[in-house]
Protein backbone atom coordinates (compact mmCIF):
# COMPACT_ATOMS: atom_id res chain seq x y z
CA UNK A 1 0.00 0.00 0.00
CA UNK A 2 1.20 3.51 -0.88
CA UNK A 3 0.57 6.08 1.85
CA UNK A 4 1.39 9.78 1.61
CA UNK A 5 1.00 12.54 4.18
CA UNK A 6 0.75 16.02 2.67
CA UNK A 7 1.70 18.70 5.18
CA UNK A 8 1.49 22.43 4.47
CA UNK A 9 4.46 24.28 5.90
CA UNK A 10 3.67 27.38 7.97
CA UNK A 11 4.68 30.75 6.50
CA UNK A 12 8.09 31.83 7.73
CA UNK A 13 6.57 34.85 9.48
CA UNK A 14 4.39 32.62 11.68
CA UNK A 15 6.93 29.93 12.61
CA UNK A 16 7.89 31.71 15.85
CA UNK A 17 4.26 32.42 16.78
CA UNK A 18 2.99 29.60 19.00
CA UNK A 19 -0.57 30.95 18.74
CA UNK A 20 -0.61 30.76 14.93
CA UNK A 21 -3.02 28.38 13.21
CA UNK A 22 -1.85 24.79 12.92
CA UNK A 23 -0.74 23.64 9.43
CA UNK A 24 -3.22 21.98 7.09
CA UNK A 25 -2.66 18.33 6.14
CA UNK A 26 -4.04 15.51 4.01
CA UNK A 27 -3.50 11.78 4.21
CA UNK A 28 -3.61 9.92 0.88
CA UNK A 29 -3.79 6.11 0.66
CA UNK A 30 -3.34 4.57 -2.80
CA UNK A 31 -4.30 7.84 -4.49
CA UNK A 32 -7.42 8.44 -2.38
CA UNK A 33 -7.74 11.18 0.26
CA UNK A 34 -8.78 9.36 3.45
CA UNK A 35 -8.26 12.05 6.10
CA UNK A 36 -7.56 15.77 6.37
CA UNK A 37 -7.52 18.64 8.82
CA UNK A 38 -5.84 21.81 10.06
CA UNK A 39 -4.80 20.72 13.52
CA UNK A 40 -2.39 18.34 15.24
CA UNK A 41 -4.20 15.33 13.82
CA UNK A 42 -1.44 14.95 11.25
CA UNK A 43 0.74 13.46 14.02
CA UNK A 44 -1.52 10.44 14.31
CA UNK A 45 -2.07 10.37 10.55
CA UNK A 46 1.69 10.05 10.04
CA UNK A 47 2.53 7.72 12.89
CA UNK A 48 -0.37 5.26 12.55
CA UNK A 49 0.79 3.67 9.29
CA UNK A 50 4.31 3.10 10.57
CA UNK A 51 3.48 -0.26 12.13
CA UNK A 52 2.75 -1.72 8.69
CA UNK A 53 6.17 -2.57 7.25
CA UNK A 54 4.64 -3.50 3.89
CA UNK A 55 3.37 0.08 3.36
CA UNK A 56 5.26 2.56 1.19
CA UNK A 57 5.05 5.69 3.38
CA UNK A 58 6.32 9.13 2.43
CA UNK A 59 5.89 12.70 3.56
CA UNK A 60 5.47 15.56 1.08
CA UNK A 61 5.63 19.11 2.41
CA UNK A 62 4.00 22.03 0.56
CA UNK A 63 5.72 25.42 0.83
CA UNK A 64 3.34 28.38 1.25
CA UNK A 65 2.77 30.75 -1.65
CA UNK A 66 3.52 33.67 0.69
CA UNK A 67 7.22 32.73 0.71
CA UNK A 68 7.72 31.25 -2.78
CA UNK A 69 7.51 33.18 -6.04
CA UNK A 70 6.43 30.94 -8.90
CA UNK A 71 6.55 31.57 -12.64
CA UNK A 72 6.44 29.55 -15.84
CA UNK A 73 8.88 30.36 -18.66
CA UNK A 74 8.44 29.22 -22.22
CA UNK A 75 11.32 28.39 -24.61
CA UNK A 76 9.79 26.79 -27.72
CA UNK A 77 13.07 25.82 -29.43
CA UNK A 78 15.10 24.71 -26.38
CA UNK A 79 15.72 21.15 -25.23
CA UNK A 80 14.31 20.33 -21.77
CA UNK A 81 17.65 20.64 -19.94
CA UNK A 82 18.53 23.86 -21.78
CA UNK A 83 15.09 25.30 -21.02
CA UNK A 84 15.49 24.52 -17.30
CA UNK A 85 18.91 26.22 -17.19
CA UNK A 86 17.63 29.29 -19.06
CA UNK A 87 14.62 29.52 -16.75
CA UNK A 88 16.85 29.57 -13.66
CA UNK A 89 18.97 32.37 -15.11
CA UNK A 90 15.96 34.44 -16.13
CA UNK A 91 14.30 33.99 -12.73
CA UNK A 92 17.51 35.04 -11.00
CA UNK A 93 17.78 38.20 -13.14
CA UNK A 94 14.16 39.14 -12.38
CA UNK A 95 14.53 38.60 -8.61
CA UNK A 96 15.39 41.24 -6.03
CA UNK A 97 18.08 40.81 -3.39
CA UNK A 98 21.48 39.16 -3.28
CA UNK A 99 21.77 36.13 -5.54
CA UNK A 100 23.65 34.24 -2.81
CA UNK A 101 20.62 34.55 -0.50
CA UNK A 102 18.16 33.17 -3.05
CA UNK A 103 17.25 29.55 -3.66
CA UNK A 104 16.14 29.16 -7.29
CA UNK A 105 14.73 25.83 -8.48
CA UNK A 106 13.51 25.00 -11.97
CA UNK A 107 11.54 21.96 -13.02
CA UNK A 108 12.42 20.11 -16.18
CA UNK A 109 9.77 19.70 -18.86
CA UNK A 110 9.07 16.23 -20.20
CA UNK A 111 9.68 17.34 -23.79
CA UNK A 112 10.85 20.35 -25.77
CA UNK A 113 8.48 23.27 -26.06
CA UNK A 114 6.75 22.82 -22.70
CA UNK A 115 6.68 25.62 -20.13
CA UNK A 116 9.25 25.45 -17.32
CA UNK A 117 8.16 26.07 -13.73
CA UNK A 118 10.63 28.13 -11.67
CA UNK A 119 10.35 28.74 -7.93
CA UNK A 120 12.29 31.44 -6.06
CA UNK A 121 12.57 31.49 -2.30
CA UNK A 122 15.38 32.22 0.16
CA UNK A 123 17.91 30.02 1.91
CA UNK A 124 16.66 31.55 5.15
CA UNK A 125 13.16 30.22 4.45
CA UNK A 126 14.56 26.76 3.61
CA UNK A 127 16.54 26.81 6.84
CA UNK A 128 13.41 27.72 8.83
CA UNK A 129 11.25 25.04 7.19
CA UNK A 130 13.76 22.22 7.42
CA UNK A 131 14.46 23.17 11.04
CA UNK A 132 10.74 23.13 11.83
CA UNK A 133 10.33 19.72 10.19
CA UNK A 134 13.34 18.34 12.04
CA UNK A 135 11.87 19.60 15.33
CA UNK A 136 8.75 17.56 14.56
CA UNK A 137 10.92 14.51 13.81
CA UNK A 138 10.01 14.63 10.11
CA UNK A 139 12.11 14.06 7.01
CA UNK A 140 10.14 14.94 3.85
CA UNK A 141 10.61 13.13 0.57
CA UNK A 142 10.00 16.43 -1.26
CA UNK A 143 9.08 20.07 -0.65
CA UNK A 144 6.80 21.32 -3.42
CA UNK A 145 5.60 24.93 -3.74
CA UNK A 146 1.91 24.84 -2.90
CA UNK A 147 1.05 27.16 -5.79
CA UNK A 148 2.75 24.78 -8.26
CA UNK A 149 -0.02 22.24 -7.76
CA UNK A 150 -2.73 24.60 -9.08
CA UNK A 151 -3.62 23.63 -12.69
CA UNK A 152 -3.22 26.29 -15.39
CA UNK A 153 -6.28 28.15 -16.73
CA UNK A 154 -6.93 29.00 -20.36
CA UNK A 155 -4.29 31.36 -21.85
CA UNK A 156 -6.38 34.46 -21.08
CA UNK A 157 -8.07 33.09 -17.94
CA UNK A 158 -7.33 33.29 -14.21
CA UNK A 159 -8.14 30.94 -11.35
CA UNK A 160 -8.48 31.53 -7.65
CA UNK A 161 -8.49 28.62 -5.24
CA UNK A 162 -8.21 27.99 -1.50
CA UNK A 163 -5.30 25.71 -0.71
CA UNK A 164 -3.83 24.99 2.71
CA UNK A 165 -5.40 28.11 4.23
CA UNK A 166 -4.10 30.38 1.43
CA UNK A 167 -6.00 32.01 -1.42
CA UNK A 168 -3.89 31.46 -4.53
CA UNK A 169 -4.30 33.13 -7.91
CA UNK A 170 -3.11 31.23 -10.99
CA UNK A 171 -2.56 32.67 -14.46
CA UNK A 172 -1.04 31.02 -17.48
CA UNK A 173 2.50 32.04 -16.50
CA UNK A 174 2.48 32.64 -12.74
CA UNK A 175 0.90 31.72 -9.39
CA UNK A 176 0.91 33.92 -6.29
CA UNK A 177 -0.77 34.63 -2.97
CA UNK A 178 -3.97 36.58 -3.56
CA UNK A 179 -3.95 40.28 -2.73
CA UNK A 180 -6.87 42.50 -3.82
CA UNK A 181 -4.70 45.26 -5.23
CA UNK A 182 -2.24 42.95 -6.99
CA UNK A 183 -5.04 40.71 -8.26
CA UNK A 184 -6.73 43.71 -9.93
CA UNK A 185 -3.49 44.84 -11.56
CA UNK A 186 -2.70 41.38 -12.91
CA UNK A 187 -6.27 40.73 -14.04
CA UNK A 188 -6.46 43.98 -16.03
CA UNK A 189 -10.22 43.75 -16.29
CA UNK A 190 -10.38 39.97 -16.71
CA UNK A 191 -12.58 37.90 -14.46
CA UNK A 192 -10.91 35.73 -11.81
CA UNK A 193 -12.91 32.52 -11.82
CA UNK A 194 -13.05 30.22 -8.80
CA UNK A 195 -11.49 26.78 -9.35
CA UNK A 196 -13.73 23.85 -8.51
CA UNK A 197 -12.53 22.05 -5.35
CA UNK A 198 -12.83 18.66 -7.07
CA UNK A 199 -10.54 19.74 -9.91
CA UNK A 200 -8.06 21.18 -7.42
CA UNK A 201 -7.97 17.88 -5.50
CA UNK A 202 -7.28 15.96 -8.71
CA UNK A 203 -4.46 18.34 -9.65
CA UNK A 204 -2.99 18.02 -6.16
CA UNK A 205 -2.97 14.22 -6.36
CA UNK A 206 -1.38 14.35 -9.83
CA UNK A 207 1.35 16.62 -8.45
CA UNK A 208 2.23 13.95 -5.91
CA UNK A 209 2.83 11.41 -8.67
CA UNK A 210 4.84 13.83 -10.83
CA UNK A 211 6.04 16.87 -8.83
CA UNK A 212 6.50 19.94 -11.06
CA UNK A 213 9.63 20.80 -9.04
CA UNK A 214 11.21 20.03 -5.67
CA UNK A 215 12.75 22.67 -3.42
CA UNK A 216 14.95 19.92 -1.89
CA UNK A 217 17.50 20.30 -4.65
CA UNK A 218 20.83 21.95 -5.18
CA UNK A 219 22.34 22.92 -1.84
CA UNK A 220 19.26 21.53 -0.08
CA UNK A 221 19.30 18.09 -1.65
CA UNK A 222 19.35 15.57 1.22
CA UNK A 223 22.58 13.67 1.63
CA UNK A 224 22.16 9.95 1.20
CA UNK A 225 22.29 8.04 4.45
CA UNK A 226 23.95 4.70 3.88
CA UNK A 227 22.40 1.97 5.95
CA UNK A 228 23.07 -1.74 6.09
CA UNK A 229 20.19 -4.14 5.74
CA UNK A 230 20.29 -6.42 8.83
CA UNK A 231 19.27 -9.40 6.70
CA UNK A 232 22.15 -8.76 4.28
CA UNK A 233 24.51 -8.33 7.23
CA UNK A 234 23.46 -11.70 8.66
CA UNK A 235 23.91 -13.31 5.24
CA UNK A 236 27.38 -11.76 4.89
CA UNK A 237 28.37 -13.14 8.31
CA UNK A 238 27.19 -16.61 7.36
CA UNK A 239 29.06 -16.48 4.07
CA UNK A 240 32.20 -15.33 5.90
CA UNK A 241 31.93 -18.25 8.34
CA UNK A 242 31.35 -20.66 5.44
CA UNK A 243 34.39 -19.24 3.63
CA UNK A 244 36.55 -19.69 6.74
CA UNK A 245 35.34 -23.30 7.14
CA UNK A 246 36.02 -24.10 3.48
CA UNK A 247 39.47 -22.46 3.71
CA UNK A 248 40.31 -24.76 6.63
CA UNK A 249 38.83 -27.87 5.04
CA UNK A 250 40.76 -27.56 1.76
CA UNK A 251 44.26 -28.10 3.28
CA UNK A 252 42.88 -30.74 5.67
CA UNK A 253 41.32 -32.72 2.82
CA UNK A 254 44.50 -32.28 0.77
CA UNK A 255 46.63 -33.57 3.67
CA UNK A 256 44.33 -36.57 4.19
CA UNK A 257 44.46 -37.44 0.48
CA UNK A 258 48.25 -37.02 0.42
CA UNK A 259 48.61 -39.28 3.46
CA UNK A 260 46.36 -41.90 1.86
CA UNK A 261 48.26 -41.76 -1.45
CA UNK A 262 51.59 -42.01 0.36
CA UNK A 263 50.36 -44.99 2.34
CA UNK A 264 49.20 -46.76 -0.84
CA UNK A 265 52.54 -46.02 -2.54
CA UNK A 266 54.44 -47.44 0.46
CA UNK A 267 52.30 -50.57 0.42
CA UNK A 268 52.96 -50.98 -3.32
CA UNK A 269 56.73 -50.61 -2.73
CA UNK A 270 56.73 -53.27 0.00
CA UNK A 271 54.68 -55.59 -2.26
CA UNK A 272 57.08 -55.16 -5.19
CA UNK A 273 60.06 -55.72 -2.93
CA UNK A 274 58.43 -58.90 -1.60
CA UNK A 275 58.14 -60.22 -5.17
CA UNK A 276 61.90 -59.63 -5.52
CA UNK A 277 62.53 -61.70 -2.38
CA UNK A 278 63.03 -58.74 -0.05
CA UNK A 279 61.18 -58.89 3.25
CA UNK A 280 60.86 -55.39 4.70
CA UNK A 281 58.61 -53.79 7.32
CA UNK A 282 58.12 -50.53 5.37
CA UNK A 283 58.96 -48.82 2.08
CA UNK A 284 62.08 -47.09 3.42
CA UNK A 285 63.62 -50.40 4.52
CA UNK A 286 62.70 -52.02 1.21
CA UNK A 287 64.29 -49.15 -0.77
CA UNK A 288 67.48 -49.32 1.28
CA UNK A 289 67.78 -53.08 0.69
CA UNK A 290 67.15 -52.64 -3.05
CA UNK A 291 69.85 -49.94 -3.24
CA UNK A 292 72.26 -52.19 -1.36
CA UNK A 293 71.72 -55.06 -3.76
CA UNK A 294 71.97 -52.81 -6.81
CA UNK A 295 75.21 -51.34 -5.47
CA UNK A 296 76.62 -54.81 -5.08
CA UNK A 297 75.60 -55.53 -8.67
CA UNK A 298 76.79 -52.17 -9.93
CA UNK A 299 73.38 -51.17 -11.32
CA UNK A 300 70.34 -49.05 -10.54
CA UNK A 301 70.72 -45.40 -9.57
CA UNK A 302 74.13 -46.22 -8.14
CA UNK A 303 75.48 -47.25 -11.55
CA UNK A 304 78.07 -45.15 -13.31
CA UNK A 305 75.79 -44.33 -16.22
CA UNK A 306 73.24 -42.43 -14.10
CA UNK A 307 75.42 -39.57 -12.73
CA UNK A 308 77.68 -39.66 -15.79
CA UNK A 309 74.80 -39.05 -18.21
CA UNK A 310 73.61 -36.17 -16.04
CA UNK A 311 77.12 -34.69 -16.10
CA UNK A 312 77.47 -34.97 -19.88
CA UNK A 313 74.02 -33.40 -20.41
CA UNK A 314 75.02 -30.46 -18.20
CA UNK A 315 78.34 -29.99 -20.03
CA UNK A 316 76.70 -30.13 -23.45
CA UNK A 317 75.23 -26.63 -22.98
CA UNK A 318 78.60 -25.21 -21.82
CA UNK A 319 81.23 -26.09 -24.50
CA UNK A 320 84.09 -24.34 -22.66
CA UNK A 321 84.06 -26.87 -19.78
CA UNK A 322 86.24 -29.97 -20.02
CA UNK A 323 86.90 -33.07 -17.87
CA UNK A 324 90.31 -33.51 -16.31
CA UNK A 325 89.61 -36.57 -14.14
CA UNK A 326 86.68 -38.96 -13.65
CA UNK A 327 86.13 -41.79 -11.14
CA UNK A 328 83.17 -43.76 -9.76
CA UNK A 329 82.63 -45.54 -6.45
CA UNK A 330 80.35 -48.45 -5.72
CA UNK A 331 78.11 -46.25 -3.51
CA UNK A 332 77.08 -44.36 -6.66
CA UNK A 333 79.33 -41.30 -6.15
CA UNK A 334 80.94 -39.88 -9.29
CA UNK A 335 84.05 -37.73 -8.73
CA UNK A 336 85.34 -35.48 -11.50
CA UNK A 337 87.59 -32.49 -12.03
CA UNK A 338 86.13 -29.79 -14.28
CA UNK A 339 88.17 -27.09 -16.00
CA UNK A 340 87.06 -23.95 -17.84
CA UNK A 341 88.43 -20.51 -18.80
CA UNK A 342 85.99 -18.90 -16.35
CA UNK A 343 84.59 -20.11 -13.07
CA UNK A 344 81.11 -18.98 -14.28
CA UNK A 345 81.18 -21.76 -16.88
CA UNK A 346 81.81 -24.33 -14.14
CA UNK A 347 78.98 -22.87 -12.10
CA UNK A 348 76.57 -23.30 -15.04
CA UNK A 349 77.35 -27.04 -15.06
CA UNK A 350 76.83 -27.27 -11.29
CA UNK A 351 73.49 -25.46 -11.50
CA UNK A 352 72.34 -27.79 -14.28
CA UNK A 353 73.21 -30.81 -12.12
CA UNK A 354 71.27 -29.40 -9.21
CA UNK A 355 68.28 -28.75 -11.46
CA UNK A 356 68.50 -32.41 -12.53
CA UNK A 357 67.98 -33.41 -8.90
CA UNK A 358 71.51 -34.70 -8.19
CA UNK A 359 73.32 -34.04 -4.94
CA UNK A 360 76.67 -32.36 -5.60
CA UNK A 361 79.66 -30.89 -3.76
CA UNK A 362 82.31 -28.67 -5.37
CA UNK A 363 85.79 -27.55 -4.33
CA UNK A 364 87.27 -24.78 -6.55
CA UNK A 365 91.01 -24.57 -7.27
CA UNK A 366 93.36 -22.82 -9.66
CA UNK A 367 94.93 -24.74 -12.56
CA UNK A 368 98.53 -24.50 -13.64
CA UNK A 369 97.59 -23.38 -17.15
CA UNK A 370 95.48 -20.41 -16.03
CA UNK A 371 92.15 -22.22 -16.21
CA UNK A 372 89.66 -22.35 -13.40
CA UNK A 373 89.11 -25.82 -11.97
CA UNK A 374 86.80 -27.51 -9.47
CA UNK A 375 86.68 -30.97 -7.95
CA UNK A 376 83.04 -32.10 -8.04
CA UNK A 377 81.25 -35.07 -6.52
CA UNK A 378 77.89 -36.14 -7.98
CA UNK A 379 75.45 -38.55 -6.42
CA UNK A 380 72.28 -39.52 -8.25
CA UNK A 381 70.40 -40.66 -5.14
CA UNK A 382 69.94 -38.69 -1.93
Number of C-alpha atoms within 10 A of each C-alpha: 10 12 20 23 23 24 24 24 23 24 19 19 12 11 14 12 9 8 8 12 12 17 17 21 25 22 20 20 17 11 15 13 15 11 14 17 15 16 12 12 15 22 12 9 19 20 9 10 15 13 8 10 9 10 13 14 18 15 18 20 24 25 26 24 24 19 19 26 21 23 23 20 20 17 17 12 11 15 16 21 16 13 25 24 15 18 27 20 14 13 21 19 10 8 14 9 10 9 12 8 12 18 21 23 24 28 23 22 18 12 11 18 15 19 23 26 23 28 24 21 22 18 16 12 19 20 13 18 20 18 13 17 15 12 9 10 9 14 14 19 15 20 24 24 28 25 29 29 23 26 20 17 16 10 9 10 15 23 21 22 21 16 20 22 15 16 16 22 26 26 23 17 16 18 26 25 20 19 12 8 8 11 16 14 11 12 15 8 8 12 12 17 14 12 18 12 12 9 11 17 16 15 16 20 17 15 18 17 9 8 17 19 23 21 25 17 15 11 10 14 11 13 7 6 6 6 6 8 9 9 9 10 11 11 12 12 12 12 12 12 12 12 12 11 11 12 11 11 12 11 11 12 11 11 12 12 12 12 12 12 12 12 13 12 13 16 15 13 17 22 18 14 20 13 9 10 9 16 14 17 10 14 19 13 15 21 16 12 16 16 20 16 13 18 18 12 12 17 16 18 17 25 21 21 16 19 26 21 11 19 20 13 15 21 22 11 13 14 10 13 23 15 13 12 11 14 12 19 13 16 18 24 21 24 21 20 19 24 25 21 16 14 18 11 19 24 14 16 22 22 12 17 23 15 11 15 13 19 17 18 12 18 10 15 14 12 13 8 7 11 15 20 25 21 17 18 20 24 23 23 16 7
